[in-house]
């Protein structure tokens, strides 16, 4: 007698017995045993089915491959994903061929080799799962998960589960991530290349700076030695001193370049708003530029200040820097016998009667610039079209003035042709100002005794600086008292009656008590002139923020070192 029990995996399990007469009790006991075994088997199969169904929730299609029976059973195929199956019974080989057929051409050989049963046995010898990713024409990217369901006593695989997942979104994210990584890597490589270029440019700059700074230093030291050896030859001494002045000016400009570039890179450059004579600034540059031009056999042609307005509110030191840099470049990069033409014009600004657009034009007949340099490198720090040693400079000037002009709200337009010369036009909107009334002292600055009867307290911790300042002041008739630090200054000031000093010239960085503290202390005393005595900073702290600190401490004005006699007299003249 045979009893058939249908399990959930669509397989038959049979209970076989002999067709002979048996005791009813024996028959009942045997039936109970068979039913018990069947129930146990059914529960085991149910657990297996539940496990398969749980796994199948992850996949859109799942097959079970029985390698012993050479039979394939679809466990789950969700709606719309029955592309894998076909009607009729499938052998294991049929199933594998379907998988290979669905894959695009470039994946067929890999799948064919990997899915050979003998190769699967090897790959799954010591593990229970493996994955294959491939592309199909109608479903896109797919991941085939192969899982061991059952092994025989020799650990060979006898049953497998194939589960498919769509990984289109995963692949898209992977591709996007790869693109982002490549983009980031590209940016990194670009940044590294830029850093390398900057490093090379700065190394070149430091090398050039070392040369350019040592050149004027050598001139200063050498000419000083010559003057010392020729004290009886006044003409030779005068000539040496003139060359020392020229070399000092060159060294001063180099230092300014480095300091200005540092301020620009740190975002600390600041403009002033001062009553300024624009015509005077431009024309004051001409004598020095003509001296430089003579060395290069270049003629400077000044076509005049053609602007309608002469006085503006602006930052004079920066305006001078712009004009000086462009004009000196036009001279240095010119040809022998060439010319440099300079003039200033003005245009009204529509709808704004309080401002005007001033245009500084500088034309030269020099070597000109290539189109590539003009478009891509002209305003780049450390860049120079010409690297000839005969052309001094750091390569910072144009980068500096571009930043300054942009801060002023203006722009620089350049036309140039290699071998024919260049034309620079600097457009800057300026706030118009009334006519500047010069101080009486400034108008009389040629008079050696313009400071007659004026008592000035000079404060500086450096003896050389004290000597220079007192000599210049006494040479114009002033009576000077000195102090070497802030505390000494305060004692000298308090030891005299109110009104004794007409002015105090104050260094900022000093031992014991600095200039800011000293000024605040003077302003806080009970003397009648404590709030009215003019205190002017005379310091190497020349940045705009340094000037603001001076004003905040109670100082009236600021004179930068190295001392320009004309600027010093003009500043003093505002207060005494």
C-alpha positions as CSV (number, residue, x, y, z in Angstrom):
1,X,0.0,0.0,0.0
2,X,1.3,3.5,-0.9
3,X,0.3,6.7,0.8
4,X,1.1,10.0,-1.1
5,X,1.8,13.2,0.8
6,X,2.1,16.4,-1.2
7,X,4.7,18.9,0.3
8,X,4.8,22.6,-0.3
9,X,7.8,22.3,-2.6
10,X,5.7,20.3,-5.1
11,X,7.5,17.0,-4.4
12,X,6.0,13.7,-3.6
13,X,6.9,11.7,-0.5
14,X,5.6,8.2,-0.4
15,X,4.8,5.8,2.5
16,X,5.2,2.3,1.2
17,X,3.8,-0.9,2.9
18,X,3.1,-4.5,2.0
19,X,-0.5,-5.3,0.9
20,X,-1.1,-8.1,3.4
21,X,-3.4,-8.7,6.2
22,X,-2.4,-7.0,9.4
23,X,-3.7,-6.6,12.9
24,X,-5.9,-3.6,13.2
25,X,-4.0,-2.4,16.1
26,X,-0.7,-3.0,14.3
27,X,-2.1,-1.2,11.3
28,X,-3.2,1.7,13.4
29,X,0.2,1.9,15.1
30,X,1.9,1.8,11.7
31,X,-0.3,4.5,10.3
32,X,0.3,6.7,13.3
33,X,4.0,6.3,12.9
34,X,3.8,7.1,9.2
35,X,1.6,10.1,9.8
36,X,4.0,11.3,12.5
37,X,7.0,10.9,10.2
38,X,5.0,12.8,7.4
39,X,4.1,15.6,9.8
40,X,7.7,15.9,10.9
41,X,8.8,16.0,7.3
42,X,6.1,18.5,6.4
43,X,7.2,20.8,9.3
44,X,10.8,20.6,8.1
45,X,9.8,21.5,4.6
46,X,7.6,24.3,5.9
47,X,10.5,25.8,7.7
48,X,12.6,25.5,4.6
49,X,9.8,27.2,2.5
50,X,9.5,30.0,5.1
51,X,13.2,30.6,4.9
52,X,13.1,30.7,1.1
53,X,10.2,33.0,1.1
54,X,11.9,35.3,3.6
55,X,15.0,35.4,1.4
56,X,12.8,35.9,-1.7
57,X,11.5,39.2,-0.3
58,X,14.9,40.6,-1.1
59,X,14.9,39.5,-4.7
60,X,12.5,40.1,-7.6
61,X,13.0,36.5,-8.8
62,X,14.2,33.4,-7.1
63,X,14.9,29.9,-8.4
64,X,15.8,26.7,-6.7
65,X,18.3,24.5,-8.6
66,X,18.3,20.8,-7.6
67,X,21.6,19.5,-9.1
68,X,20.8,15.8,-8.3
69,X,17.4,15.8,-10.0
70,X,18.6,18.3,-12.6
71,X,15.5,20.3,-11.9
72,X,14.8,24.0,-11.5
73,X,11.9,25.3,-9.5
74,X,10.7,29.0,-9.5
75,X,10.2,30.0,-5.9
76,X,9.3,33.6,-6.5
77,X,8.9,35.8,-9.6
78,X,7.3,39.1,-8.9
79,X,4.9,40.7,-11.5
80,X,6.8,42.3,-14.3
81,X,9.9,40.3,-13.6
82,X,9.1,37.0,-15.2
83,X,11.7,37.6,-17.9
84,X,13.8,34.8,-16.5
85,X,11.3,32.0,-16.8
86,X,9.8,30.2,-19.7
87,X,7.0,27.7,-19.9
88,X,7.8,24.1,-19.3
89,X,10.2,22.2,-17.1
90,X,13.8,23.5,-17.0
91,X,17.0,21.6,-16.5
92,X,19.9,23.2,-14.6
93,X,21.7,23.7,-17.9
94,X,18.6,25.4,-19.4
95,X,18.4,27.8,-16.5
96,X,22.0,28.7,-16.8
97,X,21.7,29.3,-20.5
98,X,18.7,31.6,-19.8
99,X,20.9,33.7,-17.5
100,X,23.7,33.9,-20.1
101,X,21.2,34.8,-22.9
102,X,19.7,37.7,-20.9
103,X,23.1,39.3,-20.3
104,X,24.7,41.7,-22.7
105,X,27.6,40.6,-24.9
106,X,30.5,41.7,-22.7
107,X,29.2,39.6,-19.8
108,X,28.3,36.4,-21.5
109,X,31.8,34.8,-21.4
110,X,32.3,35.6,-17.7
111,X,28.9,34.1,-16.8
112,X,29.4,31.1,-19.0
113,X,32.6,30.3,-17.3
114,X,31.5,31.1,-13.7
115,X,28.2,29.2,-13.9
116,X,29.6,25.9,-15.1
117,X,28.6,23.4,-12.4
118,X,32.2,22.2,-11.8
119,X,33.3,25.8,-11.4
120,X,30.5,26.6,-9.0
121,X,31.5,23.5,-6.9
122,X,35.0,24.8,-6.6
123,X,34.0,28.4,-5.9
124,X,31.5,27.3,-3.2
125,X,33.7,24.7,-1.6
126,X,34.5,26.9,1.4
127,X,31.7,29.4,1.3
128,X,27.9,29.4,1.0
129,X,27.3,32.5,-1.1
130,X,28.6,34.3,-4.1
131,X,27.5,37.3,-6.2
132,X,27.7,38.1,-9.9
133,X,26.9,41.5,-11.4
134,X,26.0,41.9,-15.0
135,X,24.0,44.1,-17.4
136,X,20.9,43.1,-19.3
137,X,19.2,44.9,-22.2
138,X,15.7,45.0,-20.8
139,X,16.4,45.2,-17.0
140,X,19.6,47.1,-16.8
141,X,22.0,46.2,-14.0
142,X,21.3,43.0,-12.1
143,X,23.0,41.2,-9.2
144,X,22.7,37.4,-9.2
145,X,23.1,36.0,-5.6
146,X,24.0,32.3,-5.5
147,X,23.3,30.6,-2.2
148,X,24.0,27.0,-1.1
149,X,20.8,25.3,0.2
150,X,22.1,21.7,0.7
151,X,25.3,19.7,0.5
152,X,25.8,16.0,0.4
153,X,27.9,14.0,2.8
154,X,31.0,14.8,0.7
155,X,30.2,18.6,1.1
156,X,29.5,18.9,-2.6
157,X,26.6,21.2,-3.4
158,X,23.4,19.4,-4.3
159,X,20.9,22.3,-4.1
160,X,21.3,26.1,-4.9
161,X,19.2,29.1,-4.7
162,X,19.5,31.8,-7.4
163,X,18.2,35.2,-6.4
164,X,18.1,38.3,-8.6
165,X,18.2,42.0,-7.5
166,X,17.9,45.1,-9.6
167,X,20.9,47.3,-8.8
168,X,20.3,50.2,-11.2
169,X,19.9,52.8,-8.5
170,X,23.0,51.4,-6.7
171,X,25.0,51.5,-9.9
172,X,23.8,55.0,-10.6
173,X,24.9,56.1,-7.1
174,X,28.2,54.3,-7.6
175,X,28.7,56.0,-10.9
176,X,27.8,59.4,-9.4
177,X,30.1,58.7,-6.5
178,X,32.9,57.8,-8.9
179,X,32.3,60.9,-10.9
180,X,32.4,63.0,-7.7
181,X,35.6,61.3,-6.7
182,X,37.1,61.9,-10.1
183,X,36.0,65.5,-10.0
184,X,37.4,65.9,-6.5
185,X,40.6,64.2,-7.6
186,X,40.8,66.5,-10.6
187,X,40.3,69.5,-8.4
188,X,43.0,68.2,-6.0
189,X,45.4,67.6,-8.9
190,X,44.7,71.0,-10.2
191,X,45.2,72.5,-6.7
192,X,48.4,70.6,-6.3
193,X,49.6,71.8,-9.7
194,X,48.6,75.4,-8.8
195,X,50.4,75.1,-5.5
196,X,53.4,73.8,-7.3
197,X,53.3,76.7,-9.8
198,X,52.8,79.1,-6.9
199,X,55.7,77.6,-5.0
200,X,57.9,77.8,-8.0
201,X,56.8,81.4,-8.6
202,X,57.5,82.3,-5.0
203,X,60.9,80.6,-5.1
204,X,61.7,82.5,-8.2
205,X,60.3,85.6,-6.5
206,X,62.5,85.1,-3.4
207,X,65.5,84.6,-5.6
208,X,64.8,87.7,-7.5
209,X,64.0,89.6,-4.2
210,X,67.3,88.5,-2.8
211,X,69.1,89.8,-5.8
212,X,67.0,93.0,-6.1
213,X,67.4,93.8,-2.4
214,X,71.1,93.1,-2.3
215,X,71.7,95.4,-5.2
216,X,70.5,98.6,-3.5
217,X,72.0,97.5,-0.2
218,X,75.3,97.0,-1.9
219,X,74.9,100.5,-3.4
220,X,74.1,102.0,0.0
221,X,77.0,100.3,1.8
222,X,79.4,100.9,-1.1
223,X,78.6,104.5,-1.6
224,X,78.8,105.2,2.2
225,X,82.3,103.7,2.2
226,X,83.3,105.8,-0.8
227,X,81.9,108.9,0.9
228,X,83.9,108.1,4.1
229,X,87.1,107.7,2.1
230,X,86.5,111.0,0.1
231,X,85.5,113.5,2.8
232,X,87.8,116.1,1.4
233,X,86.2,115.8,-2.1
234,X,82.8,117.4,-1.6
235,X,81.6,116.7,-5.2
236,X,82.5,113.0,-4.8
237,X,80.7,112.9,-1.5
238,X,77.6,114.6,-2.9
239,X,77.5,112.1,-5.8
240,X,77.8,109.2,-3.4
241,X,75.0,110.6,-1.3
242,X,72.7,111.0,-4.3
243,X,73.3,107.4,-5.2
244,X,72.6,106.3,-1.7
245,X,69.3,108.2,-1.8
246,X,68.4,106.5,-5.1
247,X,69.3,103.0,-3.8
248,X,67.3,103.7,-0.6
249,X,64.3,104.7,-2.6
250,X,64.6,101.4,-4.7
251,X,64.9,99.3,-1.5
252,X,61.9,101.2,0.0
253,X,59.7,100.3,-3.0
254,X,60.7,96.7,-2.9
255,X,59.7,96.5,0.8
256,X,56.4,98.2,0.0
257,X,55.7,95.6,-2.7
258,X,56.1,92.7,-0.3
259,X,54.1,94.4,2.5
260,X,51.3,95.4,0.2
261,X,51.1,91.9,-1.3
262,X,50.9,90.4,2.2
263,X,48.1,92.8,3.1
264,X,46.2,91.9,-0.1
265,X,46.5,88.1,0.5
266,X,45.3,88.5,4.1
267,X,42.4,90.9,3.0
268,X,43.7,93.7,5.2
269,X,44.3,96.4,2.7
270,X,42.2,99.4,3.5
271,X,41.6,102.7,1.7
272,X,41.7,106.2,3.3
273,X,39.3,109.0,2.6
274,X,41.5,112.2,2.6
275,X,41.3,115.6,1.0
276,X,43.6,115.0,-2.0
277,X,45.2,117.1,-4.8
278,X,45.1,114.6,-7.7
279,X,47.0,116.9,-10.0
280,X,49.8,117.3,-7.5
281,X,50.1,113.5,-6.9
282,X,50.5,112.8,-10.6
283,X,52.9,115.7,-11.2
284,X,55.0,115.0,-8.1
285,X,56.0,111.7,-9.7
286,X,57.4,113.2,-12.8
287,X,60.8,114.4,-11.7
288,X,61.7,111.0,-10.2
289,X,60.3,109.2,-13.2
290,X,62.3,111.4,-15.6
291,X,65.5,110.6,-13.7
292,X,64.7,106.8,-14.1
293,X,63.8,107.3,-17.8
294,X,67.1,109.0,-18.4
295,X,68.9,105.8,-17.3
296,X,66.9,103.8,-19.8
297,X,67.2,106.4,-22.6
298,X,63.4,106.9,-22.6
299,X,61.6,110.3,-23.0
300,X,58.7,111.0,-20.7
301,X,56.0,113.2,-22.3
302,X,53.5,114.7,-19.9
303,X,50.4,116.0,-21.8
304,X,49.0,117.6,-18.7
305,X,46.2,117.3,-16.2
306,X,43.2,117.6,-18.5
307,X,40.6,116.7,-15.9
308,X,38.0,119.4,-14.9
309,X,38.4,118.8,-11.2
310,X,41.7,118.7,-9.3
311,X,40.6,117.9,-5.7
312,X,39.0,114.7,-4.6
313,X,38.4,112.6,-1.5
314,X,40.5,109.5,-1.8
315,X,43.5,107.5,-0.6
316,X,46.5,109.5,-1.8
317,X,49.1,106.8,-1.0
318,X,47.3,104.3,-3.1
319,X,46.6,106.7,-6.0
320,X,50.3,107.5,-6.1
321,X,51.1,103.8,-6.0
322,X,48.9,103.1,-9.1
323,X,50.4,105.9,-11.1
324,X,54.0,105.2,-10.0
325,X,53.8,101.5,-10.8
326,X,52.3,101.8,-14.3
327,X,54.6,104.7,-15.2
328,X,57.8,103.0,-14.0
329,X,56.8,99.8,-15.9
330,X,56.3,101.8,-19.1
331,X,59.8,103.1,-18.7
332,X,61.6,99.9,-17.6
333,X,60.0,97.8,-20.3
334,X,60.6,100.3,-23.1
335,X,63.2,100.4,-25.8
336,X,66.2,102.7,-26.1
337,X,65.0,105.9,-27.6
338,X,61.4,105.1,-26.8
339,X,58.7,107.4,-25.3
340,X,56.2,107.2,-22.5
341,X,53.2,109.5,-22.7
342,X,51.0,110.3,-19.6
343,X,47.9,112.4,-19.0
344,X,44.8,112.5,-16.9
345,X,41.2,113.1,-18.2
346,X,37.8,113.1,-16.6
347,X,34.3,111.9,-17.5
348,X,31.0,112.7,-15.7
349,X,29.2,109.8,-14.0
350,X,25.5,109.7,-15.1
351,X,23.2,110.5,-12.3
352,X,26.0,111.4,-9.8
353,X,27.1,115.0,-9.6
354,X,29.2,114.3,-6.4
355,X,31.6,112.0,-8.3
356,X,33.5,111.8,-11.5
357,X,35.4,109.1,-13.5
358,X,39.1,109.9,-13.7
359,X,41.1,108.2,-16.4
360,X,44.9,107.9,-16.1
361,X,46.4,107.0,-19.5
362,X,50.0,105.8,-19.9
363,X,51.2,104.9,-23.4
364,X,54.6,103.5,-24.2
365,X,56.6,102.4,-27.3
366,X,58.2,99.5,-25.6
367,X,58.4,95.7,-26.1
368,X,54.6,95.1,-25.6
369,X,53.0,91.9,-24.4
370,X,52.0,88.7,-26.0
371,X,48.2,87.9,-26.2
372,X,48.6,85.0,-23.7
373,X,50.4,87.1,-21.1
374,X,48.0,89.9,-21.5
375,X,44.9,87.7,-21.0
376,X,46.2,85.2,-18.5
377,X,49.2,86.4,-16.6
378,X,49.5,90.2,-16.5
379,X,47.8,90.6,-13.1
380,X,49.2,87.3,-11.6
381,X,51.5,87.7,-8.7
382,X,55.2,87.2,-9.5
383,X,54.5,87.0,-13.2
384,X,56.7,88.9,-15.7
385,X,56.7,88.9,-19.5
386,X,60.4,89.7,-19.6
387,X,62.8,87.9,-17.3
388,X,65.8,89.9,-18.3
389,X,68.0,90.8,-15.3
390,X,68.3,94.3,-16.6
391,X,64.7,94.9,-15.8
392,X,64.4,95.2,-12.0
393,X,61.2,94.4,-10.1
394,X,59.4,91.7,-8.1
395,X,56.5,90.9,-10.5
396,X,54.1,92.0,-7.8
397,X,53.3,95.5,-8.9
398,X,50.4,94.8,-11.4
399,X,48.8,92.3,-9.0
400,X,48.9,94.9,-6.3
401,X,47.5,97.8,-8.3
402,X,44.7,95.7,-9.8
403,X,43.5,94.9,-6.2
404,X,43.7,98.6,-5.2
405,X,41.8,99.8,-8.3
406,X,39.1,97.2,-7.7
407,X,38.8,98.3,-4.1
408,X,38.3,101.8,-5.4
409,X,35.5,100.6,-7.7
410,X,37.5,101.1,-10.8
411,X,39.1,98.9,-13.6
412,X,42.2,98.7,-15.7
413,X,42.0,98.4,-19.4
414,X,45.1,97.4,-21.4
415,X,45.9,97.3,-25.1
416,X,49.2,95.8,-26.2
417,X,50.9,94.3,-29.1
418,X,54.2,92.4,-28.9
419,X,57.0,94.6,-30.2
420,X,54.9,97.7,-30.6
421,X,54.1,98.9,-27.0
422,X,51.2,99.1,-24.6
423,X,48.5,101.5,-23.5
424,X,47.2,101.4,-19.9
425,X,44.0,103.2,-18.9
426,X,43.0,103.2,-15.3
427,X,39.4,104.2,-14.6
428,X,38.6,105.2,-11.0
429,X,35.4,106.9,-9.7
430,X,36.4,109.7,-7.3
431,X,34.4,111.7,-4.9
432,X,34.8,115.4,-5.7
433,X,36.2,117.8,-3.1
434,X,36.5,121.6,-2.7
435,X,39.9,123.3,-3.3
436,X,42.6,122.3,-0.9
437,X,44.1,125.3,1.1
438,X,47.7,124.5,1.6
439,X,49.3,125.3,5.0
440,X,51.4,128.4,5.3
441,X,54.2,126.2,6.6
442,X,54.1,124.1,3.4
443,X,54.2,127.1,1.2
444,X,57.3,128.3,3.0
445,X,59.0,124.9,3.2
446,X,62.0,126.2,1.2
447,X,62.7,128.6,4.0
448,X,65.1,127.0,6.4
449,X,63.6,128.8,9.4
450,X,59.9,128.0,9.0
451,X,59.9,126.3,12.4
452,X,61.6,129.1,14.3
453,X,60.4,129.3,17.9
454,X,58.6,126.0,17.7
455,X,59.3,123.5,20.5
456,X,58.9,119.8,19.5
457,X,59.3,116.8,21.7
458,X,60.7,113.9,19.7
459,X,60.1,110.4,21.1
460,X,61.9,107.3,19.7
461,X,63.8,104.4,21.2
462,X,66.3,104.3,18.2
463,X,69.2,106.8,18.5
464,X,69.7,106.9,14.7
465,X,66.0,107.8,14.1
466,X,66.2,110.4,16.9
467,X,69.2,112.0,15.2
468,X,67.6,112.1,11.8
469,X,64.3,113.6,13.0
470,X,66.0,116.2,15.3
471,X,68.4,117.2,12.5
472,X,65.6,117.7,10.0
473,X,63.5,119.7,12.4
474,X,66.3,121.8,13.8
475,X,67.5,122.4,10.2
476,X,64.2,124.2,9.7
477,X,64.5,126.2,12.9
478,X,62.7,124.1,15.5
479,X,63.9,123.5,19.1
480,X,63.9,119.8,19.9
481,X,63.8,117.9,23.2
482,X,64.1,114.1,23.0
483,X,62.8,111.1,25.0
484,X,63.8,107.4,24.5
485,X,60.5,105.7,25.6
486,X,57.0,106.5,26.5
487,X,57.6,106.8,30.3
488,X,60.5,109.3,29.7
489,X,58.2,111.2,27.3
490,X,55.5,111.4,29.9
491,X,58.0,112.7,32.5
492,X,59.4,115.3,30.2
493,X,55.9,116.5,29.2
494,X,54.7,116.7,32.8
495,X,57.9,118.5,33.8
496,X,57.0,121.5,31.6
497,X,54.3,124.0,31.9
498,X,51.2,123.8,29.8
499,X,51.8,125.1,26.2
500,X,55.5,124.6,26.4
501,X,55.5,122.1,23.6
502,X,54.0,123.0,20.2
503,X,54.0,119.3,19.1
504,X,55.0,115.8,20.2
505,X,56.3,113.5,17.5
506,X,55.7,110.0,18.9
507,X,57.2,106.6,17.9
508,X,54.7,103.7,18.4
509,X,56.8,100.6,19.2
510,X,59.0,101.4,22.2
511,X,60.1,99.7,25.4
512,X,58.7,100.5,28.9
513,X,55.6,102.3,27.4
514,X,54.5,102.3,23.8
515,X,53.2,105.3,21.8
516,X,49.6,104.3,22.1
517,X,49.8,104.0,25.9
518,X,51.8,107.2,26.2
519,X,49.3,109.2,24.2
520,X,46.4,108.0,26.3
521,X,48.4,108.8,29.4
522,X,49.1,112.4,28.2
523,X,45.4,112.9,27.3
524,X,44.4,111.7,30.7
525,X,46.6,114.2,32.7
526,X,45.2,117.4,34.3
527,X,47.4,119.8,32.4
528,X,45.6,122.5,30.5
529,X,46.9,121.5,27.1
530,X,46.5,117.7,27.7
531,X,43.7,117.5,25.1
532,X,45.0,120.1,22.7
533,X,48.8,119.5,22.3
534,X,49.2,118.0,18.8
535,X,50.6,114.4,19.0
536,X,51.7,113.0,15.6
537,X,52.9,109.4,15.2
538,X,56.2,109.1,13.5
539,X,56.6,105.3,13.0
540,X,57.5,102.5,10.7
541,X,54.0,101.1,11.3
542,X,52.8,102.3,8.0
543,X,49.6,100.3,7.3
544,X,46.2,101.9,7.2
545,X,45.1,99.9,10.3
546,X,48.1,101.4,12.1
547,X,46.9,104.9,11.3
548,X,43.5,104.0,12.7
549,X,45.0,102.7,15.9
550,X,46.9,106.0,16.2
551,X,43.7,108.0,15.9
552,X,41.9,105.7,18.3
553,X,44.7,106.3,20.9
554,X,44.2,110.1,20.7
555,X,46.9,111.0,18.2
556,X,46.2,113.8,15.6
557,X,48.0,112.4,12.6
558,X,50.6,109.9,11.3
559,X,54.0,110.2,9.5
560,X,55.4,107.0,8.1
561,X,59.1,106.1,8.2
562,X,61.4,106.5,6.3
563,X,60.7,110.2,6.8
564,X,59.9,112.3,3.7
565,X,60.8,115.9,4.7
566,X,58.1,117.5,2.5
567,X,55.4,115.2,4.0
568,X,56.7,115.8,7.5
569,X,56.7,119.6,7.1
570,X,53.2,119.5,5.5
571,X,51.8,117.4,8.3
572,X,53.4,119.6,11.0
573,X,52.0,122.7,9.2
574,X,48.4,121.5,9.8
575,X,48.7,121.8,13.5
576,X,51.2,124.6,14.4
